[in-house]
Amino acid sequence: MAEKVCLGMITTAHGIRGEVRVKTYTADPFALGDYGPLADRSGRVFKLKLRGKPKGEMVVAAIEGIADRNAAEALRNTELFIDRAKLPELDDEDAFYQSDLIGLRAETPEGELLGEVVGLQNFGASDLLEVMPVGKSANRDIVFVSFSPDSVPDVDIDGGRLVVVPGFWLGDAAGPQDDGLEEQGKETA
């Protein structure tokens, strides 16, 4: 079975003629239309025709065979997939698709296993890795890690791992650098 990559999700109906709003996961939101027909998890095929200009990660699309708001509304939260083999090859050896991150081991710079990457989210500010902790933290829920060069300095797809600077885990009080102001008795503003 071919590996599937999610390129977007239908979020809601748009207007009364069957158009939908689609949250895209492509670098260029309007590129969603360049991949040809997309499919949902069950294999149902959708032929999209994008309309207007994208607004952030959102695009408006007409779907072949969907002609009214009720039919469009029934597609709410439908994820749209493509076969991984249909994605273009990446020229840069340091480049990767977001789906490549899922399943990687998250390790400290010293090689200590922190957990496994189970997802990638963006709630508006920046990309966040979802890491399922292991060991003593196994009873905790998912930990979010800011996905930036400072917090994740090394991504090794072939090695099945990425390096996480532990102080960048969201919720850590100290953060990546504790300048020791509290120890020195100085107040912080």
N, C-alpha and C positions, 0 to 999 in steps of 0.2 A: 504494500500500500504506500502511495506517495505521501511524503511529508507535506503538511499543509501549513501555510503561514497566513495569519489574520492580517488583512490590509485595512479593515475598517469595520464600523458597526452602524447599522441603521438606528438612529436615536428616536425619531418621531416622524409623523407626517408633516408635509409642508404644503399648505393650500388645500384646495378641494379636488384637484385633478390627478391625484395619485403620486405626486412627487414626494420625496422623502429627504430628510436631513441625514447626512452620513458623517460620522466622526472618522477621519482618516488617520492611519498610522504610517503614511508614506511621508518622506521628507518634504516633497511638494504635494500639498493636498490635492491639487488638480490632476496629478499624475495617476490618481486612482483609476481614471478612465483609460489609461494607456495599457493596462494589463489584460484587457479583454473581459470576457465573462468571468464572474466570480461565483462562488457557491457557498451555501450555508453548511452547517455541520452534517446535515443529512444528505447533502449532495445536490440539493435543489439549485439550479443555475439561475443567475440574475444577470441580465444585460443592462448595464447602466449607461445613461447619457447624462453627463454633467451639465448643469445650467449655471449661468452667471459666473460670478467670481467667488473664490473661497473666502470665508471669514474665519481666520485662524485655522484650526484643524477641521472645520466644518465645511461641507459642500452640499449643494442641493442637487439631487439627481432624479431623473425620470427613469423608471424601470419598465422594460418591455413587458406588457401584459397586465400592468397595474394602472387602472384608469380612474380610481376614485379614492377619496380620503379613507374610507373604511378598509379597503384592501391595503392601503399604505400603512394605516395604523396597526393592522395585524402583523406587520413586519417589525414593529418596535423591538429593539434589542437584538436583532438578528445580526450575528457576526458574519463577515464576508471574507472568504478564504480563496487562496490561489495555491496551486501546486508549487512547492519550493523550486522545482526544476525550471519553472517559467520565469523566475526572477533573474535579472541580469547578473553576470559575474561581476564581482567587485575588483577594481583595478589595484587598489591600495592593499597591501598585505596586512596593514593595521586596521582595515575597515571590516565591519561585520554588520549583519542584520540584527535587529533587536531580538528576534527569536533565537539567535545563536546563543544568547546569554542564559536562556532558560535551561536549568539543569547543571550549570557550572557550579563547582565548589567555590564558596567564598572563604578565603583564607586571610589571616593576618600577614603582614610583611615577613614574619618569622616562620610562616608555614602552618600555623595552628588553624585547624578547621573551625570556622565559625558557623557554617550552615550551607544551605543550597539555595541558589537563585530559583525562585518559583514564579516570578513575574516581573513586569516593568510597568510602572504607572507614571502618569503625569497629571497632577491635579491643578495645573495652571502655572506653577512657578518654575519647575524644572523636573527632569526625569528622576524617578526614584526606583531603585531596585527593591524588590520584595525578597527578603531572605528568610527562609525557615531555619531558625537556630537549631543547633545540636548540643549535646553535652548538658552542662548545668543549666543552659538556657532553654532546654527542650520544652519546658512547661510554659514558656512564653509564646505569645502569638507571633505573627509575622513581624519582622524588624524591617523598617524602611531605611535604606542607605542612599544618600544623595549620590547620584551617578555623575560625577565630574572627575577630571584628572587629579584633583587634590585628594578626593576621598577614595577613588578607585584608580590608582596609578598604573595598574597592569592588568590587561585582559589577555588571557592566553586561551583562545578557542581550542586550538589543537591539543593543548595540555589539559583542557577540561576544568580550568580554574580562573579565578580572578582574585586580585589582591584588594582587600578593603582595609583602610586605616580605621581601626576600631572607634576612635573618637568621633567619627562622622556618623555613627549610627544615630538616627533621630531619637531623641529622648535621653541621650547621654548628657549629663549635667555639665561635665567639664569641657566637652568639645575636644577638638584635635590638639589644642595647645593650652595648657593651664599655666598662666604666667605667674602663679603663686601669690597673687595679691592678697588673698585671704590669709595665707600663712604669714605674710609680712604684717598683718594687722591693718592693711590699707583698705579703705572702703572703695567699692566700685559704684559708678553711677548707673 
